[in-house]
Amino acid sequence: MEKLEQYRSYVQQVLTEYAQIWSPKSEIDRQLIFDPKGDHYQLVYVGWKNRWRQYGCVVHIDIKDEKIWIQHDGTEVGLADELVKLGVPKSDIVLGFHEPFMRQYTGFAVG
């Protein structure tokens, strides 16, 4: 259980740090969505720009079976590498946005 709590903390930390990079003058809001009971975490953007609705998921991470599943990573930094820097072994990170067959070539967990 300690490992799971640590992973929750790490995921929230990297998402919070990435969200703070966003331009404060932007008309688009960033929203951090943390569901620690269900182990679902997201960073989304929402707002209006030039009369066009803007909405999208920047990052979606789940924790399941004591592994961190990165379901979507729309960042330039690559949050898997940020989690590794914090001490999460690559064997506990699944790049869920890659098809299962390709995961064996990523250097991270297969599933």
N, CA, C and O of each residue as an XYZ file, in Angstrom:
444
protein
N       0.819     -1.196      0.000
C       0.000      0.000      0.000
C       0.864      1.262      0.000
O       0.473      2.288     -0.558
N       2.014      1.184      0.614
C       2.920      2.336      0.643
C       3.366      2.711     -0.775
O       3.455      3.890     -1.119
N       3.643      1.696     -1.585
C       4.058      1.922     -2.969
C       2.943      2.632     -3.740
O       3.208      3.562     -4.502
N       1.717      2.202     -3.544
C       0.576      2.799     -4.235
C       0.405      4.269     -3.842
O       0.158      5.117     -4.699
N       0.535      4.565     -2.566
C       0.433      5.946     -2.107
C       1.556      6.804     -2.699
O       1.337      7.960     -3.060
N       2.747      6.235     -2.793
C       3.883      6.955     -3.372
C       3.628      7.254     -4.846
O       3.906      8.357     -5.317
N       3.100      6.273     -5.572
C       2.802      6.473     -6.987
C       1.725      7.541     -7.179
O       1.821      8.361     -8.092
N       0.710      7.534     -6.330
C      -0.323      8.571     -6.410
C       0.302      9.957     -6.221
O      -0.017     10.903     -6.941
N       1.179     10.048     -5.258
C       1.853     11.311     -4.977
C       2.711     11.754     -6.157
O       2.685     12.925     -6.538
N       3.465     10.836     -6.732
C       4.318     11.161     -7.878
C       3.489     11.634     -9.071
O       3.831     12.626     -9.714
N       2.407     10.926     -9.363
C       1.564     11.287    -10.510
C       0.981     12.682    -10.310
O       0.997     13.502    -11.228
N       0.470     12.951     -9.118
C      -0.084     14.269     -8.842
C       0.998     15.350     -8.927
O       0.735     16.460     -9.392
N       2.194     15.030     -8.485
C       3.299     15.987     -8.525
C       3.671     16.350     -9.962
O       3.790     17.531    -10.287
N       3.856     15.350    -10.822
C       4.278     15.662    -12.196
C       3.178     16.392    -12.961
O       3.471     17.270    -13.772
N       1.920     16.041    -12.715
C       0.835     16.747    -13.395
C       0.731     18.191    -12.911
O       0.523     19.106    -13.709
N       0.875     18.388    -11.617
C       0.808     19.741    -11.066
C       1.957     20.602    -11.590
O       1.754     21.758    -11.960
N       3.151     20.041    -11.619
C       4.303     20.791    -12.127
C       4.130     21.134    -13.596
O       4.440     22.250    -14.013
N       3.637     20.183    -14.387
C       3.452     20.461    -15.807
C       2.362     21.524    -16.007
O       2.501     22.394    -16.866
N       1.298     21.460    -15.234
C       0.206     22.439    -15.366
C       0.677     23.852    -15.061
O       0.131     24.808    -15.611
N       1.667     24.008    -14.209
C       2.163     25.329    -13.840
C       3.005     25.966    -14.940
O       3.270     27.168    -14.892
N       3.423     25.195    -15.912
C       4.210     25.718    -17.030
C       3.332     26.569    -17.954
O       3.827     27.461    -18.644
N       2.050     26.290    -17.959
C       1.079     26.944    -18.839
C       1.152     28.459    -18.702
O       1.351     28.969    -17.599
N       0.999     29.167    -19.775
C       1.042     30.630    -19.771
C      -0.106     31.208    -18.942
O      -1.268     30.883    -19.187
N       0.207     32.054    -17.969
C      -0.863     32.632    -17.152
C      -1.738     33.615    -17.921
O      -2.835     33.934    -17.464
N      -1.289     34.104    -19.070
C      -2.068     35.049    -19.870
C      -3.005     34.336    -20.843
O      -3.757     34.984    -21.571
N      -2.959     33.024    -20.854
C      -3.775     32.258    -21.780
C      -5.257     32.387    -21.444
O      -5.640     32.443    -20.275
N      -6.082     32.434    -22.486
C      -7.532     32.447    -22.307
C      -8.048     31.047    -21.989
O      -9.211     30.879    -21.621
N      -7.201     30.064    -22.130
C      -7.575     28.672    -21.926
C      -7.177     28.256    -20.511
O      -6.028     28.423    -20.101
N      -8.133     27.718    -19.781
C      -7.859     27.240    -18.423
C      -7.302     25.824    -18.468
O      -7.580     25.050    -19.384
N      -6.528     25.519    -17.474
C      -6.055     24.149    -17.291
C      -6.745     23.613    -16.047
O      -6.901     24.324    -15.054
N      -7.152     22.368    -16.109
C      -7.833     21.759    -14.971
C      -7.165     20.437    -14.638
O      -7.003     19.567    -15.493
N      -6.784     20.309    -13.388
C      -6.239     19.056    -12.888
C      -7.393     18.258    -12.294
O      -8.146     18.768    -11.464
N      -7.525     17.038    -12.710
C      -8.597     16.172    -12.230
C      -7.944     14.960    -11.564
O      -7.336     14.124    -12.232
N      -8.076     14.879    -10.254
C      -7.473     13.791     -9.488
C      -8.570     12.954     -8.842
O      -9.402     13.480     -8.103
N      -8.574     11.673     -9.113
C      -9.497     10.722     -8.493
C      -8.658      9.628     -7.822
O      -8.467      8.557     -8.398
N      -8.156      9.891     -6.609
C      -7.282      8.911     -5.962
C      -7.992      7.627     -5.542
O      -7.339      6.598     -5.372
N      -9.299      7.663     -5.373
C     -10.022      6.421     -5.033
C     -10.100      5.490     -6.235
O      -9.924      4.278     -6.107
N     -10.364      6.065     -7.400
C     -10.424      5.267     -8.625
C      -9.096      5.198     -9.355
O      -8.953      4.460    -10.330
N      -8.118      5.972     -8.879
C      -6.784      6.060     -9.474
C      -6.806      6.497    -10.934
O      -6.213      5.862    -11.806
N      -7.513      7.609    -11.173
C      -7.553      8.242    -12.491
C      -7.093      9.684    -12.322
O      -7.525     10.375    -11.400
N      -6.209     10.139    -13.222
C      -5.624     11.480    -13.111
C      -5.548     12.085    -14.505
O      -5.113     11.435    -15.455
N      -5.980     13.345    -14.615
C      -5.965     14.009    -15.917
C      -5.594     15.477    -15.782
O      -5.813     16.117    -14.753
N      -5.027     15.976    -16.860
C      -4.855     17.405    -17.057
C      -5.590     17.728    -18.350
O      -5.273     17.179    -19.406
N      -6.577     18.623    -18.264
C      -7.339     18.998    -19.449
C      -7.273     20.512    -19.625
O      -7.029     21.251    -18.671
N      -7.492     20.956    -20.846
C      -7.618     22.386    -21.095
C      -9.054     22.654    -21.542
O      -9.690     21.825    -22.193
N      -9.541     23.836    -21.173
C     -10.923     24.183    -21.483
C     -11.053     25.708    -21.556
O     -10.484     26.431    -20.738
N     -11.800     26.174    -22.534
C     -12.010     27.612    -22.663
C     -12.380     28.002    -24.083
O     -12.830     27.183    -24.885
N     -12.173     29.282    -24.363
C     -12.492     29.842    -25.677
C     -11.296     30.632    -26.174
O     -10.603     31.294    -25.400
N     -11.064     30.553    -27.479
C     -10.006     31.341    -28.102
C     -10.487     31.737    -29.495
O     -10.828     30.890    -30.320
N     -10.503     33.046    -29.732
C     -10.951     33.568    -31.031
C     -12.317     33.002    -31.435
O     -12.523     32.592    -32.577
N     -13.232     32.990    -30.479
C     -14.606     32.534    -30.691
C     -14.708     31.042    -30.989
O     -15.754     30.582    -31.447
N     -13.651     30.279    -30.741
C     -13.662     28.828    -30.940
C     -13.509     28.128    -29.605
O     -12.640     28.477    -28.806
N     -14.342     27.156    -29.371
C     -14.289     26.370    -28.143
C     -13.028     25.515    -28.155
O     -12.712     24.865    -29.152
N     -12.315     25.526    -27.038
C     -11.099     24.740    -26.882
C     -11.312     23.761    -25.731
O     -11.655     24.170    -24.622
N     -11.112     22.492    -25.987
C     -11.217     21.481    -24.942
C     -10.383     20.280    -25.356
O     -10.408     19.861    -26.513
N      -9.661     19.743    -24.419
C      -8.913     18.533    -24.733
C      -8.159     17.998    -23.544
O      -7.845     18.713    -22.592
N      -7.888     16.748    -23.628
C      -7.115     16.070    -22.589
C      -5.641     16.155    -22.965
O      -5.244     15.691    -24.034
N      -4.833     16.743    -22.096
C      -3.398     16.834    -22.326
C      -2.721     15.564    -21.814
O      -1.860     14.997    -22.488
N      -3.112     15.124    -20.626
C      -2.533     13.935    -20.013
C      -3.631     13.136    -19.318
O      -4.509     13.695    -18.661
N      -3.560     11.820    -19.478
C      -4.453     10.902    -18.770
C      -3.596      9.763    -18.232
O      -2.946      9.045    -18.992
N      -3.605      9.610    -16.916
C      -2.823      8.555    -16.254
C      -3.748      7.788    -15.321
O      -4.543      8.383    -14.594
N      -3.641      6.474    -15.345
C      -4.335      5.602    -14.411
C      -3.300      4.815    -13.619
O      -2.177      4.611    -14.079
N      -3.679      4.382    -12.447
C      -2.859      3.431    -11.693
C      -3.699      2.172    -11.542
O      -4.789      2.208    -10.972
N      -3.187      1.065    -12.053
C      -3.899     -0.196    -11.908
C      -2.888     -1.330    -11.782
O      -1.839     -1.334    -12.426
N      -3.236     -2.278    -10.943
C      -2.352     -3.417    -10.667
C      -0.958     -2.956    -10.254
O       0.044     -3.551    -10.652
N      -0.901     -1.881     -9.445
C       0.338     -1.315     -8.912
C       1.315     -0.845     -9.988
O       2.526     -0.795     -9.769
N       0.767     -0.503    -11.150
C       1.565      0.071    -12.228
C       0.927      1.394    -12.658
O      -0.287      1.575    -12.573
N       1.765      2.296    -13.115
C       1.297      3.579    -13.626
C       1.081      3.424    -15.130
O       2.017      3.157    -15.884
N      -0.157      3.595    -15.541
C      -0.524      3.478    -16.956
C      -0.687      4.878    -17.533
O      -1.597      5.609    -17.143
N       0.179      5.248    -18.444
C       0.049      6.538    -19.127
C      -0.811      6.284    -20.363
O      -0.344      5.753    -21.370
N      -2.078      6.676    -20.257
C      -3.038      6.413    -21.326
C      -2.908      7.418    -22.471
O      -3.142      7.092    -23.635
N      -2.532      8.637    -22.117
C      -2.332      9.682    -23.129
C      -1.320     10.676    -22.579
O      -1.430     11.105    -21.431
N      -0.347     11.039    -23.382
C       0.646     12.040    -22.986
C       0.822     13.017    -24.137
O       1.531     12.736    -25.103
N       0.175     14.157    -24.024
C       0.271     15.185    -25.057
C       1.310     16.238    -24.722
O       1.268     17.341    -25.267
N       2.239     15.919    -23.837
C       3.272     16.882    -23.462
C       4.486     16.719    -24.365
O       4.620     15.722    -25.074
N       5.349     17.692    -24.327
C       6.608     17.602    -25.063
C       7.699     16.971    -24.212
O       8.684     16.460    -24.745
N       7.532     17.001    -22.888
C       8.587     16.516    -21.998
C       8.577     15.008    -21.836
O       9.623     14.417    -21.567
N       7.431     14.370    -21.991
C       7.341     12.938    -21.776
C       7.284     12.631    -20.285
O       8.319     12.537    -19.625
N       6.086     12.478    -19.764
C       5.928     12.322    -18.328
C       6.452     10.998    -17.798
O       6.737     10.891    -16.605
N       6.586      9.990    -18.643
C       7.173      8.725    -18.190
C       8.595      8.963    -17.696
O       8.996      8.427    -16.663
N       9.346      9.756    -18.426
C      10.721     10.050    -18.022
C      10.757     10.873    -16.741
O      11.667     10.710    -15.929
N       9.785     11.752    -16.550
C       9.713     12.530    -15.314
C       9.431     11.613    -14.120
O       9.982     11.812    -13.037
N       8.583     10.622    -14.319
C       8.296      9.662    -13.247
C       9.518      8.815    -12.918
O       9.760      8.492    -11.755
N      10.283      8.458    -13.937
C      11.521      7.694    -13.711
C      12.500      8.523    -12.887
O      13.154      7.996    -11.988
N      12.606      9.814    -13.186
C      13.495     10.699    -12.421
C      13.110     10.748    -10.942
O      13.963     10.939    -10.075
N      11.823     10.575    -10.665
C      11.362     10.583     -9.279
C      11.611      9.250     -8.567
O      11.474      9.152     -7.348
N      11.979      8.227     -9.342
C      12.285      6.947     -8.718
C      11.376      5.795     -9.098
O      11.542      4.688     -8.585
N      10.423      6.025     -9.980
C       9.543      4.936    -10.415
C      10.317      4.076    -11.418
O      10.799      4.591    -12.426
N      10.441      2.771    -11.151
C      11.139      1.922    -12.113
C      10.361      1.814    -13.430
O       9.130      1.817    -13.435
N      11.086      1.721    -14.529
C      10.440      1.599    -15.836
C       9.531      0.371    -15.893
O       8.558      0.348    -16.647
N       9.844     -0.628    -15.111
C       9.038     -1.849    -15.091
C       7.664     -1.623    -14.449
O       6.808     -2.505    -14.511
N       7.441     -0.460    -13.836
C       6.147     -0.127    -13.237
C       5.411      0.957    -14.008
O       4.419      1.498    -13.518
N       5.883      1.283    -15.207
C       5.228      2.292    -16.046
C       4.839      1.629    -17.365
O       5.679      1.054    -18.057
N       3.561      1.718    -17.700
C       3.040      1.163    -18.955
C       2.644      2.326    -19.855
O       1.887      3.206    -19.445
N       3.149      2.328    -21.057
C       2.762      3.342    -22.046
C       1.522      2.830    -22.773
O       1.603      2.242    -23.851
N       0.375      3.073    -22.146
C      -0.885      2.539    -22.652
C      -1.290      3.076    -24.011
O      -2.153      2.500    -24.674
N      -0.673      4.180    -24.435
C      -1.007      4.742    -25.747
C      -0.324      3.986    -26.884
O      -0.604      4.240    -28.055
N       0.573      3.055    -26.542
C       1.151      2.162    -27.552
C       0.358      0.867    -27.570
O      -0.075      0.380    -26.526
N       0.171      0.318    -28.746
C      -0.548     -0.955    -28.817
C       0.239     -2.025    -28.060
O       1.467     -1.958    -28.010
N      -0.441     -3.006    -27.474
C       0.237     -4.003    -26.639
C       1.454     -4.656    -27.292
O       2.463     -4.867    -26.619
N       1.387     -4.975    -28.562
C       2.520     -5.618    -29.229
C       3.761     -4.726    -29.237
O       4.877     -5.228    -29.106
N       3.587     -3.434    -29.386
C       4.716     -2.516    -29.501
C       5.359     -2.172    -28.152
O       6.499     -1.709    -28.113
N       4.647     -2.391    -27.062
C       5.168     -2.012    -25.746
C       6.465     -2.719    -25.385
O       7.271     -2.178    -24.629
N       6.676     -3.904    -25.909
C       7.895     -4.648    -25.602
C       9.152     -3.928    -26.101
O      10.255     -4.246    -25.656
N       9.008     -2.985    -26.996
C      10.140     -2.278    -27.569
C      10.379     -0.901    -26.941
O      11.303     -0.194    -27.342
N       9.554     -0.513    -25.961
C       9.635      0.833    -25.406
C      10.639      0.983    -24.272
O      11.064      2.098    -23.971
N      11.025     -0.121    -23.638
C      11.875     -0.040    -22.471
C      11.073      0.123    -21.189
O      11.640      0.176    -20.097
N       9.752      0.203    -21.323
C       8.876      0.291    -20.168
C       8.089     -1.021    -20.049
O       8.282     -1.940    -20.845
N       7.206     -1.102    -19.054
C       6.435     -2.328    -18.823
C       5.489     -2.616    -19.990
O       5.048     -1.708    -20.695
N       5.196     -3.883    -20.168
C       4.298     -4.313    -21.239
C       2.843     -4.189    -20.803
O       1.973     -3.874    -21.615
N       2.584     -4.433    -19.540
C       1.197     -4.346    -19.052
C       1.002     -5.086    -17.779
O      -0.105     -5.109    -17.242
